[in-house]
């Protein structure tokens, strides 16, 4: 019997990951912040599959709430950190408050969360997957802060993987490109079309494709893979 924590489970990638893991027999801790309706619907679907689902509400833009998540977990075999917020605009216009918000949810909170759960992960030889971004790999104009914190996630993965390898804990990341989730809804149809024209495969990813990559990195099929970033981007910017 395995248990996975999925942060940001009310989002597109988090939800798809929850359903894939549930179908493989994983019990789930489903973290969310405000979208109670989406979590309620997801819990119904997961329980209909026949596994356990436990909701955990916390605001991970506030590192002080990380302990609430850690204290809710009694066994853990996998962590999928898919919480995140996007931000667009010129770097010179970014406020300190927005920088702190981005650093907290993408860097400080996942570090504190994983630190708090690491003893349990080592006990069960669990695995970690962080959902980063293509912009963490290559950087993006008008997304300087977002690119910076996503790049920090990838450095964290590389470093922690080396530290925990002998304890049986693997640490990896996925770096999606453009995915058809709510994060893309701020783009106009014309902007979305231009993005798709720039992607060699000619389309956006769907959340299930990212979720399948996450499941691969959690599974025994990737038993000799750690410290890696799996790019799920349709050949974009490679």
C-alpha positions, 0 to 999 in steps of 0.5 A: 500500500503506497501513499503519495502527496500531491501538492496543487492537486486542484490544478490540471497537472495535479489532478491528472497525476492523482488519477493516474496514481489512483489507477495504479493503486496509490492512496493520496494526500490531495493538497489544495489552497482555495479550490474546494469544489475541484478537490471534492470532485477529484476525491469522488473520482479517486474513491470510485477507483477504490483508493483512499484520498485525504484532503489537506488545505494550506497556502504554500505561498506562506511557508508557515503553513508547510508544517500543517501539511507535514503534520497531516501525513503518517506514511509517504512513498512519493511526493509530487510538488506541483504547486505554483503560480505564474507571473508575467511582466517586465522585471523592472516592474516586479514588486518585492512582495511578488518576488517573495510570493514566487520564492515562497511557493516555488522554492522555500515551501517545497524545500521545507516540505521535503525537509519535514517529510524526508525521514518518512521518505527514507523509511519507505524509500520513497521518491520525489518529483518536482514540477518545474518548467521549461523556463527554469531550463532556458529562461524567459523574457518577461518571466524573469522571476518565474524563470529564476525560481523554476531554475532554483527548483532544478538545482535543488533536485540535482543537489538533493538527489546526490545527498539522498541516493544512498538512502534510497530516495530518488529526486527528479523533476519534470519541465513542461513546456506549454500545457493546456491548463488554466495557466494558459487561459490568460493568453489570447487565442492569437497568442496561443496559436503563435506558441503552437506554431513555435512548437515542433509538434504543433500543439500544446501538451495536455496535462495527462502527458505531463502526469504520465511522465511524473508517474514514470519517475515515481515508478520502478521503471525509473529505478536508476534515474535520479537528479534528472529533469525530464523535458515534456515540451514537444521539442520546444526550445531544444 
